[in-house]
Amino acid sequence: MRYNYCIVLFCLFCYSISHSQIVEPSAGIGKQMLQIEMEGQYAIQKEGKTKQVAWSIPSLLFRYGLSNAVELQLNAPLIREHLYENDHLIHSLNKFDHVQLGLSVNLWKQKNILPAAAIMGRIILPFENNLKINTLGKIVSLNFSNTINEHFSLNYNIGYAYETDATKSGYYIANLSYNLNSKIHFFLENFADFNKEMIVSQNLNLGGGYNIKNNLSIDYSIAKGLNHNLFYTSLLVTWQINTQKK
């Protein structure tokens, strides 16, 4: 019974870090552009005598512009998991985590204080069991952004997640970005999962990045749980490819 309880805690932990990516953009990439995002992440969380440790090695997100308003998305995370109790390893596995398939549609551009907006929807495919319609999860979010001036922008998401075990929750991400120049940027981000009763997890994320080329950038971030004992760090490489025939 104790082992089963620990596994449930660990599953909740893995779900919570699945939303810890940098805020989703309010506009898709251009038509016939392919963007590949490769993220390596290390996360650790403690709950009493139980410690959960996870690596993504790496998580892959593919974005493809069907048009200048519609973007296809495919997320395929490779996860390594360790579960400890009283500093003893009791569970370990390597797996492809739930694959997410979806799209983002631009709604409108920014006009004065009205933010730019897009709607994003993804289906969550749990491949560890026999795939059935009633086990599919769903994520829907509205993604907004306001460009304040040439240096600052405010980006924020509000979303709803229906997990593969039928658990329902909401989440939000708020991100303040600062562009020092055309090469270097920084950000401060707050993100949380919540249900009808409470905020389940709330986290603060700090990071920055460097644009190596016009189509290649690298970002590094660290995050800490505000209402739970969580720490994670991640390294993200973004590469954009123009697939149009010249």
NORHU-V189372 format. One record per helix or strand of 3 or more residues. SS is the DSSP state (@ for helix, = for strand). FROM is the first residue (numbers start at 0). TO is the last residue. If there is no record, write none. Layout:
# NORHU-V189372
ss:SS from:FROM to:TO
ss:SS from:FROM to:TO
This chain:
# NORHU-V189372
ss:@ from:1 to:16
ss:= from:32 to:46
ss:= from:49 to:64
ss:= from:69 to:84
ss:= from:87 to:95
ss:= from:98 to:107
ss:= from:115 to:124
ss:@ from:132 to:134
ss:= from:136 to:146
ss:= from:151 to:161
ss:= from:167 to:178
ss:= from:183 to:193
ss:= from:198 to:212
ss:= from:215 to:224
ss:= from:228 to:241
